[in-house]
């Protein structure tokens, strides 16, 4: 093969686009999680930072702006606000699941994951606790409100809010760690 070879690393497997006797060609290499070039390292780190920052923005928007705002709206009753909140967080768990999948996929792509894996795994664990433990319990409580039978007091909402704050802290830590990794390369 003669000619100039350009490597595109945004997706794995690595794709090589080349010119052979004046005609373009494409060659797919084998799957690899080894970011060998500086461009690959920079691309994977910046992509990790992008997803983390996007998730942080969505988290702040949903949990710390939209949710408190709906409970302050005088035109919404508590029952209506709880119903809207239940639908909001039902949708939000799928969005956060997608972010978890994206960050876990990055762990497969990065060469040196020792720095990022603990942070990502803590984040995924926090989401798992919310989705599999707290949201079902909170759903039962909201259903009780909607049926006209307020449930007894519980610390579940407080625990959920603490985990939301913890996710903000962990996402900021991941963004900072990624920025440090990018700046040292």
Secondary structure, 3 states (H helix, E strand, C coil): CCCCEEEECCCCCCEEEEEECCEEEEEECCCCCCCCCHHHHHHHHHHHHHHHHHHHHHHHHHHHHHHHHHHHCCCCCHHHHHHHHHHHHHHHHHHHHHHHHHHHHHHHHCCCCHHHHHHHHHHHHHHHHHHHHHHHHHHHHHHHHHCCCCCCCCCHHHHHHHHHHHHHHHHHHHHHHHHHHHHHC
